[in-house]
Amino acid sequence: MVALLAVSALFYALPPALKVGPDWLFVLLVAALTVPGVVFHSMRHLNLARVLGHTASSVLTLAMIGSLWLLVSRLPLHKESPSELLRAATALWVCNVLIFASWYWRLDAGGPHQRDLSVCHTDGAFLFPQMTLSRELRIEMEEDDWKPGFMDYLFLAFNTSTAFSPTDVPVLSRWAKGLMMIQAIISLATIALLAARAVNIL
């Protein structure tokens, strides 16, 4: 919830011409979707909470792609200043990391609700280093009940957007590989095309 609210707030950093909607729209939409989701989760209506969470992530993903498209299409027009381009590229890059970290967290091994039901995380779309340890070693390291948290997925998304690879976390499922390719393409477009163009203008 916090990550999605941060993403919706980052849209304020974009120049007006690069926003898909008004400043307040995405903050309002995310709040309207995630607050009931938290309530439904506390009432153990997990399916409703999951649908609302996926909807909020989908809305922000589409908004980010829309803003990126506007930025790319307006780049040859030279209507935005170099500082505006750098600010927009930075905001979109951070949005990219947070949104895809949220997707990985929501989808891996059935999502956070399903992962909470398991004693230890031993299966999923990503092979975290802790999953490769023997049970004896996990017990010795006091990691016998280890489960990935949002920070683990944020680290994965950050690496995908900077190194364009999962680094220490191999990808096992096809849907995860597809998402990571989309994230890497968005990051590459943001860094290599937009930020480089803005620096060149400077």
C-alpha positions as CSV (number, residue, x, y, z in Angstrom):
1,M,0.0,0.0,0.0
2,V,2.8,2.4,1.0
3,A,4.7,1.7,-2.3
4,L,1.6,2.3,-4.4
5,L,0.8,5.6,-2.6
6,A,4.5,6.6,-3.2
7,V,4.1,5.9,-6.9
8,S,0.9,7.9,-7.1
9,A,2.6,10.8,-5.3
10,L,5.6,10.6,-7.7
11,F,3.3,11.6,-10.6
12,Y,3.3,15.1,-9.1
13,A,7.0,15.4,-10.2
14,L,6.0,15.0,-13.9
15,P,5.5,18.1,-16.1
16,P,1.8,18.7,-16.8
17,A,2.1,17.7,-20.5
18,L,3.4,14.2,-19.4
19,K,0.7,13.3,-17.0
20,V,-2.1,11.0,-18.1
21,G,-4.6,12.6,-15.7
22,P,-4.8,15.3,-13.1
23,D,-2.4,15.4,-10.1
24,W,-4.9,14.1,-7.6
25,L,-6.4,11.3,-9.7
26,F,-4.0,8.5,-8.9
27,V,-3.6,9.3,-5.2
28,L,-7.4,9.2,-5.0
29,L,-7.7,6.0,-7.0
30,V,-5.0,4.2,-5.1
31,A,-6.4,5.3,-1.7
32,A,-9.9,4.2,-2.8
33,L,-8.6,0.8,-3.8
34,T,-6.1,0.0,-1.1
35,V,-7.9,1.3,2.0
36,P,-10.9,-1.0,1.4
37,G,-8.3,-3.7,0.6
38,V,-6.7,-3.4,4.0
39,V,-10.2,-3.5,5.6
40,F,-11.1,-6.6,3.6
41,H,-7.8,-8.2,4.6
42,S,-8.5,-7.6,8.3
43,M,-11.9,-9.2,7.8
44,R,-10.3,-12.2,6.1
45,H,-11.9,-11.5,2.8
46,L,-8.6,-12.2,1.0
47,N,-10.0,-12.6,-2.5
48,L,-11.5,-9.2,-2.5
49,A,-8.4,-7.7,-1.0
50,R,-6.3,-9.4,-3.7
51,V,-8.5,-8.1,-6.5
52,L,-8.4,-4.5,-5.2
53,G,-4.6,-4.7,-4.8
54,H,-4.2,-6.0,-8.4
55,T,-6.5,-3.4,-9.7
56,A,-4.5,-0.6,-8.0
57,S,-1.2,-2.0,-9.4
58,S,-2.7,-2.3,-12.8
59,V,-4.0,1.3,-12.8
60,L,-0.5,2.6,-11.8
61,T,1.2,0.4,-14.3
62,L,-0.9,1.7,-17.2
63,A,-0.5,5.3,-16.0
64,M,3.3,4.9,-15.9
65,I,3.4,3.4,-19.4
66,G,1.2,6.2,-20.6
67,S,3.4,8.9,-19.1
68,L,6.5,7.2,-20.6
69,W,4.8,7.1,-24.0
70,L,4.0,10.8,-23.8
71,L,7.6,11.6,-22.8
72,V,9.0,9.6,-25.7
73,S,6.6,11.1,-28.2
74,R,7.2,14.6,-27.0
75,L,11.0,14.3,-26.9
76,P,11.6,15.4,-30.5
77,L,9.4,18.4,-30.0
78,H,11.9,19.9,-27.5
79,K,9.0,21.5,-25.5
80,E,10.2,20.3,-22.1
81,S,13.3,21.8,-20.6
82,P,16.4,19.6,-19.8
83,S,15.6,19.8,-16.1
84,E,12.0,18.8,-16.6
85,L,13.2,15.8,-18.7
86,L,15.6,14.7,-16.0
87,R,12.9,15.1,-13.3
88,A,10.4,13.1,-15.4
89,A,12.9,10.4,-16.2
90,T,13.9,10.0,-12.5
91,A,10.3,9.9,-11.4
92,L,9.4,7.3,-14.0
93,W,12.4,5.2,-13.1
94,V,11.5,5.1,-9.4
95,C,7.9,4.4,-10.3
96,N,9.0,1.5,-12.4
97,V,11.0,0.0,-9.5
98,L,8.2,0.4,-7.0
99,I,5.4,-0.9,-9.3
100,F,7.2,-4.0,-10.4
101,A,8.4,-4.8,-6.8
102,S,4.7,-4.6,-5.9
103,W,3.8,-7.0,-8.8
104,Y,6.5,-9.5,-7.8
105,W,5.4,-9.3,-4.1
106,R,1.7,-9.8,-5.1
107,L,2.2,-12.7,-7.5
108,D,5.1,-14.8,-6.3
109,A,4.0,-18.2,-4.7
110,G,0.4,-17.2,-4.7
111,G,0.9,-13.8,-3.1
112,P,1.6,-12.6,0.5
113,H,-1.5,-14.3,1.9
114,Q,-0.6,-17.7,0.5
115,R,3.0,-17.3,1.6
116,D,1.9,-16.6,5.1
117,L,0.2,-19.9,5.2
118,S,3.4,-21.9,4.5
119,V,5.9,-22.8,7.2
120,C,8.9,-21.8,5.0
121,H,9.3,-20.4,1.5
122,T,10.6,-23.2,-0.6
123,D,8.8,-22.7,-3.9
124,G,7.9,-19.8,-6.1
125,A,8.8,-17.9,-9.3
126,F,12.1,-16.7,-7.9
127,L,14.9,-18.7,-6.4
128,F,16.1,-16.6,-3.4
129,P,19.5,-17.6,-1.9
130,Q,17.8,-18.7,1.4
131,M,15.8,-21.3,-0.6
132,T,19.1,-23.1,-1.7
133,L,20.3,-23.7,1.9
134,S,19.9,-27.1,3.5
135,R,17.4,-27.3,6.3
136,E,20.2,-27.9,8.8
137,L,22.0,-24.7,7.7
138,R,18.8,-22.7,7.8
139,I,18.1,-23.8,11.3
140,E,21.7,-23.0,12.3
141,M,21.4,-19.5,10.7
142,E,17.9,-19.1,12.4
143,E,16.4,-18.8,9.0
144,D,14.3,-22.0,9.1
145,D,11.0,-20.1,8.8
146,W,12.3,-17.5,6.2
147,K,9.8,-16.0,3.8
148,P,10.5,-13.1,1.4
149,G,9.2,-9.7,2.4
150,F,8.6,-6.6,0.3
151,M,12.2,-5.5,0.7
152,D,13.4,-8.7,-1.0
153,Y,11.2,-8.0,-4.1
154,L,12.2,-4.3,-4.0
155,F,15.8,-5.4,-4.2
156,L,15.0,-7.7,-7.1
157,A,13.1,-4.9,-8.9
158,F,15.9,-2.4,-8.2
159,N,18.5,-4.8,-9.7
160,T,16.3,-5.4,-12.8
161,S,16.1,-1.6,-13.4
162,T,19.8,-1.0,-12.9
163,A,21.7,-4.1,-13.9
164,F,18.9,-5.4,-16.2
165,S,19.3,-8.8,-14.6
166,P,18.0,-10.5,-11.4
167,T,21.6,-10.7,-10.0
168,D,21.5,-13.2,-7.0
169,V,17.8,-14.2,-7.6
170,P,17.3,-16.5,-10.6
171,V,13.9,-16.4,-12.3
172,L,12.1,-19.7,-12.5
173,S,8.6,-19.0,-14.0
174,R,7.6,-17.7,-17.5
175,W,5.3,-15.0,-16.1
176,A,8.1,-13.6,-14.0
177,K,10.5,-13.6,-16.9
178,G,7.9,-11.7,-19.0
179,L,7.4,-9.1,-16.2
180,M,11.1,-8.6,-15.8
181,M,11.6,-8.1,-19.5
182,I,8.8,-5.4,-19.5
183,Q,10.4,-3.8,-16.5
184,A,13.9,-3.8,-18.1
185,I,12.5,-2.3,-21.3
186,I,10.8,0.5,-19.4
187,S,14.0,1.1,-17.4
188,L,16.2,1.1,-20.5
189,A,13.9,3.5,-22.3
190,T,13.9,5.8,-19.3
191,I,17.6,5.8,-18.6
192,A,19.2,5.3,-22.0
193,L,16.8,7.3,-24.2
194,L,15.3,10.0,-22.0
195,A,17.9,10.7,-19.4
196,A,20.7,10.5,-21.9
197,R,18.9,12.9,-24.2
198,A,18.3,15.4,-21.4
199,V,22.0,15.3,-20.3
200,N,23.0,15.8,-23.9
201,I,20.8,18.9,-24.1
202,L,22.5,20.2,-21.0
